[in-house]
Amino acid sequence: MAAAIAAICTIFFITLITVLADLVPPLKDWLKAVFTHHWIGKGVLSIGLFVFLYLLLKKTLPQPSESRLASMIRLLSWFAVLGTLVLFGFFLYETFGNNNII
């Protein structure tokens, strides 16, 4: 269960930082400056967040029941789908919604 919760939080983080980095150029510039490329930065931060949350939650959460674990995996699946749709929609808007195409 700790891994599912950590993954949900990481999906939320990746979605948020991806959108913010496109809307706030200093954030993207910081990621590039620290990690040599903004995608590398997002990856390193995401891995760090996942590992940190997993280790923290693994020690603090009780052992879940099988049904609770199945519910968390379903919720994780929905977060993955939602994060994908948010990013897809955002990049569609960035590409076509700003009248950038002539």
Buried (B, 14 or more C-beta within 10 A) or exposed (E): BBBBBBBBBBBBBBBEBBBEBBEEEEBBEBBBEEBEEBEEBBEEBBEEBBEEBBEEBEEEEEEBEEEEBEBBBEBBEEBEEEBEEBBEEBBEEEEEEEEEEE
